[in-house]
Amino acid sequence: MENIKNQMNDAFSSINSLTDLESLRVNYIGKKGIITEMYSKMKELSNEEKKEYGMKVNELRDFFNSKYDLLKSELNEKALNEKLDSEMIDVTLPGYSFTTGSAHILDKVIEEIESFYMSMGYDVVEGPEVEKDLYNFEMLNLQKGHPARDAQDTFYISSDEILLRSQTSPVQVRTMLEKKGEPFRIICPGKTYRRDYDDATHSHQFMQCEGMIVDKEISLSDLKGTLDLMAKHLFGDNVVTRFRPSFYPFTEPSVEFDVSCFKCNGKGCNVCKGTTWITIGGAGIVHPNVLNMAGYDSEKYTGFAFGFGIERIAMVKYEVPDVRCFYTNDLRVCNEFERRGE
Ligand code: DAH
């Protein structure tokens, strides 16, 4: 028994893993373990011997168990500490910072305009930026040599017939041809191009939003009501609109429309340049020639159309002094828009 105890001690001291400890357990107190076997020898002994022998074996087993429990808890703690060390998280380390993108301010303005017109039953349509002279000019009542063409210094592409659209108005023609004489109402926001030198208020590429409605008995008062509501939607309920006689070959009568300055309310300020009015765009009653050329009977149908610059709206609404800010994609400027767009 002394020998067994010494061997056991040696065995315990050489163990440094839980798996080794488990095989030691099997070796001593498992089904065929050394101490288990010692118990099974009891039946060969006399009652006298049994008592003493039994006590000794019990002692040996208790000794084993106490050593085993102690070592097991030590090894468990060691394993836990190792795990904690390897998985340690330093909560004082600085975190990752995420930069989030934001919608471009021109897109935000377009979305505002679209949601207003969609709520009134308009469809939002698109047209190509590379356009035919036929749609950009001729079918809008601007024949070749028409003096009003000069006002829109145009980029031609391969020939006199193909150009970069100088306005979104050709989408009027495309829509009428597509609707084949049926009434409709559309808006079309999109890019347009003119041969301008870029400066604070000019950009060779800019955006317009076109609008057109064709139906029976559409009148100038429908146009005025619609643009007045749009102005209030964009600039606040306090603004009023003003319509001035103007000329566009595709509308008759034609108007330019202004909105009262939403910032100074009639006092004059930097936004309205002291005039108390802000010019937004052009509009009018669709010229009968335009309707007839696109297959609509101008005796039966009338319509109104309008067009305005998106940058112009964004510039006055967000007090952006230079149109080039929209196109240089300086992140500091974009983030500033994000903050002010909310
Ligand atoms: N296309 C014109 C421009 O670029 C704006 C315009 C004026 C559009 C009157 C219209 C309109 O539809 O009826 O200056």
Boltz pocket constraint, residues with backbone or C-beta under 6 A from the ligand:
constraints:
  - pocket:
      binder: B
      contacts: [[A, 166], [A, 167], [A, 168], [A, 169], [A, 210], [A, 211], [A, 248], [A, 250], [A, 251], [A, 255], [A, 281], [A, 282], [A, 283], [A, 284], [A, 304], [A, 305], [A, 306], [A, 307], [A, 308]]
      max_distance: 6.0
